[in-house]
Amino acid sequence: MLKFLFGFAMAVVVLLAGAFCYVRMGFVDPRADMPVNWLESKVAMPALDASVDRRAPETHNPLPVTDATLTAGMKIYQTDCAGCHGDTLHPHVQFGDAFYPRAPQFAEDPADMPEHQNFYIIQHGIRLSGMPAWKGAISDQETWQVTSFLSHMDKLPPQVAADWKIAAAGRTSPPPPDASKAQAKDKNNMHMPM
């Protein structure tokens, strides 16, 4: 029995040393523009989920879910997050595909983690993924606002959804009802002889 355990331990050591050498000697392809491989999707991503689950304190969102909270979170999301994670007008952004692993496209597939885990990820980021730690850039309240928005992104109140479309279009307010007529009139006047 002792020989078996020694042999098993040696096999594990040899496998670990082989894996270390494989990585350390540069055999792992570093390109970000290749598909995520099976090992990463079946091992790394579940390991990341387990790590966040283990480390994220079980805190509760102190903010009420109101239009004001969701709108504030939407504005921060639109400014700081939508470029990688998509928005209502651009649910899948190519820039998010440039990361490895790919940035989740929340407008296509809303975040389904508990709020305390989303808060933790926003605050601390995720190494080797391109997800920065926002703790030094936005306050705890702003982080909770974004977290609230992420949690309700697929079921926003009508006014917040309308405001999001306006923000995603790069405007600060809806266009005037007769704006298209005024633009057409201006265009026609430009071509009139003087």
Buried (B, 14 or more C-beta within 10 A) or exposed (E): EEEEEEEEEEEEEEEEEEEEEEEEEEEEEEEEEEEEEEEBEEEBEEEBEEEBBEEBEEEEBEBEBEEEBBBBBBBBBBEBBBBBBBBBBBBEBEEBBEBBBBBBBBBEEBBEBBBBBBBBBBBBBBEEBBBBEBEEEBEEEBBBBBBBBBBBBEEBBEEBBEBBEBBBEEEEEEEEEEEEEEEEEEEEEEEEEE
